[in-house]
């Protein structure tokens, strides 16, 4: 079995699902909350994209995240980090301040670099255990207790398993959440 090929297929699928949500939601739906304790839909999609950026670039590659570049600074929201441990206020600010079209463009750029890296990475690198503390040295905000609490169970996983969790299964969970919330928002709008 080609584990790397399967991982490439699944990560590419994650980009497709997030892209579908960003393209399929209206601007009003992007900023909508389907029930009182839910995140705004735009935050959930942004969080998925930022999570892949963090996982591929910061953790696996040991490189700056795409969101750290000048071109993509506007998608970073103070206090939201990449979504892990974000307060409700920071999460809401994401959906209110970062347009869905901008998240779509970010997803496209992130997809190109992530898929190219995954195609080129050596299988041994995918078997090496991730050291989140070492990778977060330049990102102290990622080690704040409320963020670390969300991540610590990923520390020490083999790279392929690490990628499969935040970049595949986590995205699928949020995709289900966002599609259900979109359906609820649309149903309420028709009523």
Kinemage of the C-alpha trace (Angstrom):
@kinemage 1
@onewidth
@group {chain A} dominant
@subgroup {mainchain}
@vectorlist {calphas} color= white
{ca unk a 1} P 0.000 0.000 0.000
{ca unk a 2} L 1.181 3.509 -0.821
{ca unk a 3} L 0.573 5.391 2.435
{ca unk a 4} L 2.055 8.594 1.032
{ca unk a 5} L -0.230 8.420 -2.009
{ca unk a 6} L -3.244 7.891 0.219
{ca unk a 7} L -2.219 10.829 2.403
{ca unk a 8} L -1.792 13.045 -0.695
{ca unk a 9} L -5.245 12.025 -1.901
{ca unk a 10} L -6.837 12.752 1.479
{ca unk a 11} L -5.113 16.121 2.031
{ca unk a 12} L -6.057 17.197 -1.484
{ca unk a 13} L -9.623 16.198 -0.620
{ca unk a 14} L -9.494 18.395 2.480
{ca unk a 15} L -8.648 21.369 0.302
{ca unk a 16} L -11.551 20.521 -2.001
{ca unk a 17} L -14.011 20.331 0.903
{ca unk a 18} L -12.871 23.635 2.402
{ca unk a 19} L -12.936 25.264 -1.027
{ca unk a 20} L -16.467 23.998 -1.566
{ca unk a 21} L -17.593 25.592 1.701
{ca unk a 22} L -15.916 28.927 0.952
{ca unk a 23} L -17.315 29.063 -2.578
{ca unk a 24} L -20.760 27.755 -1.658
{ca unk a 25} L -21.568 30.059 1.261
{ca unk a 26} L -22.900 33.534 0.666
{ca unk a 27} L -21.268 36.495 2.366
{ca unk a 28} L -24.188 36.604 4.798
{ca unk a 29} L -23.908 32.878 5.553
{ca unk a 30} L -20.146 33.265 6.113
{ca unk a 31} L -20.977 35.532 9.059
{ca unk a 32} L -23.930 33.463 10.307
{ca unk a 33} L -24.322 31.471 13.504
{ca unk a 34} L -26.717 28.523 13.267
{ca unk a 35} L -27.325 28.230 17.017
{ca unk a 36} L -26.241 30.344 19.997
{ca unk a 37} L -23.082 28.446 20.982
{ca unk a 38} L -21.901 27.699 17.417
{ca unk a 39} L -18.942 29.343 15.747
{ca unk a 40} L -19.644 31.532 12.757
{ca unk a 41} L -19.371 29.474 9.566
{ca unk a 42} L -16.533 31.598 8.181
{ca unk a 43} L -14.410 30.880 11.230
{ca unk a 44} L -14.767 27.126 10.757
{ca unk a 45} L -13.600 27.287 7.128
{ca unk a 46} L -10.744 29.691 7.969
{ca unk a 47} L -9.713 27.437 10.869
{ca unk a 48} L -9.478 24.458 8.517
{ca unk a 49} L -7.229 26.354 6.122
{ca unk a 50} L -5.049 27.787 8.886
{ca unk a 51} L -4.757 24.334 10.493
{ca unk a 52} L -3.365 22.856 7.288
{ca unk a 53} L -0.927 25.786 6.973
{ca unk a 54} L 0.239 25.221 10.559
{ca unk a 55} L 0.522 21.440 10.191
{ca unk a 56} L 2.302 21.349 6.836
{ca unk a 57} L 4.506 24.423 7.045
{ca unk a 58} L 5.204 25.101 10.709
{ca unk a 59} L 5.265 21.540 12.003
{ca unk a 60} L 6.246 19.246 9.157
{ca unk a 61} L 8.454 21.527 7.073
{ca unk a 62} L 9.801 23.673 9.905
{ca unk a 63} L 9.183 26.678 7.654
{ca unk a 64} L 7.192 29.894 7.963
{ca unk a 65} L 3.483 29.472 7.436
{ca unk a 66} L 1.999 30.942 4.279
{ca unk a 67} L -0.017 33.245 6.547
{ca unk a 68} L 3.282 34.704 7.805
{ca unk a 69} L 4.141 36.085 4.362
{ca unk a 70} L 3.383 39.706 3.511
{ca unk a 71} L 0.836 38.652 0.902
{ca unk a 72} L -1.316 36.814 3.436
{ca unk a 73} L -0.908 38.927 6.600
{ca unk a 74} L -4.506 40.109 6.273
{ca unk a 75} L -5.908 36.668 7.029
{ca unk a 76} L -4.248 36.601 10.443
{ca unk a 77} L -6.536 37.790 13.229
{ca unk a 78} L -5.162 38.809 16.639
{ca unk a 79} L -5.852 36.169 19.267
{ca unk a 80} L -7.137 33.573 16.798
{ca unk a 81} L -3.729 31.894 16.232
{ca unk a 82} L -4.771 29.197 13.708
{ca unk a 83} L -8.035 28.526 15.480
{ca unk a 84} L -6.869 26.216 18.265
{ca unk a 85} L -7.962 27.625 21.609
{ca unk a 86} L -9.393 30.794 20.045
{ca unk a 87} L -11.813 32.763 22.184
{ca unk a 88} L -15.314 33.323 20.882
{ca unk a 89} L -14.469 36.989 20.266
{ca unk a 90} L -11.376 36.118 18.215
{ca unk a 91} L -13.258 33.428 16.301
{ca unk a 92} L -16.079 35.852 15.497
{ca unk a 93} L -13.550 38.484 14.385
{ca unk a 94} L -12.195 35.999 11.835
{ca unk a 95} L -15.550 35.554 10.091
{ca unk a 96} L -16.394 39.244 10.333
{ca unk a 97} L -13.001 40.586 9.197
{ca unk a 98} L -11.672 38.011 6.715
{ca unk a 99} L -13.820 37.758 3.569
{ca unk a 100} L -14.628 34.320 2.210
{ca unk a 101} L -13.125 35.280 -1.164
{ca unk a 102} L -9.839 35.977 0.588
{ca unk a 103} L -9.958 32.619 2.376
{ca unk a 104} L -10.685 30.966 -1.005
{ca unk a 105} L -7.599 32.577 -2.528
{ca unk a 106} L -5.520 31.562 0.503
{ca unk a 107} L -6.762 27.980 0.171
{ca unk a 108} L -5.730 27.896 -3.494
{ca unk a 109} L -2.231 29.203 -2.747
{ca unk a 110} L -1.845 26.934 0.271
{ca unk a 111} L -3.011 23.910 -1.708
{ca unk a 112} L -0.376 24.385 -4.392
{ca unk a 113} L 2.511 24.557 -1.946
{ca unk a 114} L 1.225 21.845 0.379
{ca unk a 115} L 0.508 19.295 -2.326
{ca unk a 116} L 3.862 20.000 -4.035
{ca unk a 117} L 5.692 19.520 -0.725
{ca unk a 118} L 3.813 16.312 0.034
{ca unk a 119} L 4.649 14.928 -3.422
{ca unk a 120} L 8.343 15.626 -2.869
{ca unk a 121} L 8.752 14.701 0.811
{ca unk a 122} L 10.675 11.545 1.613
{ca unk a 123} L 8.748 8.692 3.244
{ca unk a 124} L 11.289 8.676 6.087
{ca unk a 125} L 10.370 12.264 6.907
{ca unk a 126} L 6.754 11.164 7.161
{ca unk a 127} L 7.760 8.494 9.676
{ca unk a 128} L 9.735 10.805 11.968
{ca unk a 129} L 7.993 11.804 15.206
{ca unk a 130} L 6.870 15.428 15.316
{ca unk a 131} L 8.217 17.662 18.065
{ca unk a 132} L 5.679 20.441 18.434
{ca unk a 133} L 7.596 22.194 21.197
{ca unk a 134} L 10.682 22.472 18.986
{ca unk a 135} L 8.630 23.672 16.020
{ca unk a 136} L 6.844 26.270 18.139
{ca unk a 137} L 10.005 27.989 19.435
{ca unk a 138} L 9.457 30.881 16.999
{ca unk a 139} L 5.709 30.895 17.722
{ca unk a 140} L 5.252 31.378 21.491
{ca unk a 141} L 1.540 32.054 20.935
{ca unk a 142} L 1.239 28.369 19.951
{ca unk a 143} L 2.504 27.340 23.376
{ca unk a 144} L 0.006 29.379 25.398
{ca unk a 145} L -1.822 26.965 27.726
{ca unk a 146} L -5.238 27.359 26.044
{ca unk a 147} L -3.669 26.556 22.643
{ca unk a 148} L -1.264 23.830 23.812
{ca unk a 149} L -4.122 22.016 25.522
{ca unk a 150} L -5.675 21.533 22.072
{ca unk a 151} L -2.431 20.245 20.529
{ca unk a 152} L -0.464 18.262 23.075
{ca unk a 153} L -1.929 14.872 22.119
{ca unk a 154} L -0.441 15.369 18.626
{ca unk a 155} L 3.093 15.775 19.981
{ca unk a 156} L 5.345 12.809 19.219
{ca unk a 157} L 3.154 11.223 16.552
{ca unk a 158} L 4.827 9.950 13.381
{ca unk a 159} L 4.581 12.634 10.689
{ca unk a 160} L 2.125 10.724 8.495
{ca unk a 161} L -0.226 10.180 11.437
{ca unk a 162} L 0.152 13.770 12.563
{ca unk a 163} L -0.835 15.008 9.087
{ca unk a 164} L -3.753 12.597 8.913
{ca unk a 165} L -5.271 13.946 12.112
{ca unk a 166} L -5.406 17.759 11.701
{ca unk a 167} L -5.263 17.825 7.869
{ca unk a 168} L -7.686 14.999 7.134
{ca unk a 169} L -9.918 13.792 9.981
{ca unk a 170} L -10.147 17.203 11.694
{ca unk a 171} L -11.134 18.815 8.398
{ca unk a 172} L -13.814 16.156 7.797
{ca unk a 173} L -15.312 16.793 11.232
{ca unk a 174} L -15.450 20.545 10.599
{ca unk a 175} L -16.820 19.998 7.082
{ca unk a 176} L -19.721 18.043 8.557
{ca unk a 177} L -20.224 20.723 11.181
{ca unk a 178} L -20.195 23.564 8.640
{ca unk a 179} L -22.493 21.851 6.130
{ca unk a 180} L -24.998 21.100 8.890
{ca unk a 181} L -24.820 24.680 10.115
{ca unk a 182} L -25.253 26.025 6.576
{ca unk a 183} L -28.332 23.849 6.146
{ca unk a 184} L -29.757 25.179 9.422
{ca unk a 185} L -29.045 28.796 8.460
{ca unk a 186} L -30.670 28.281 5.054
{ca unk a 187} L -33.678 26.553 6.598
{ca unk a 188} L -34.158 29.415 9.058
{ca unk a 189} L -33.911 31.954 6.225
{ca unk a 190} L -36.685 30.179 4.299
{ca unk a 191} L -38.975 30.045 7.339
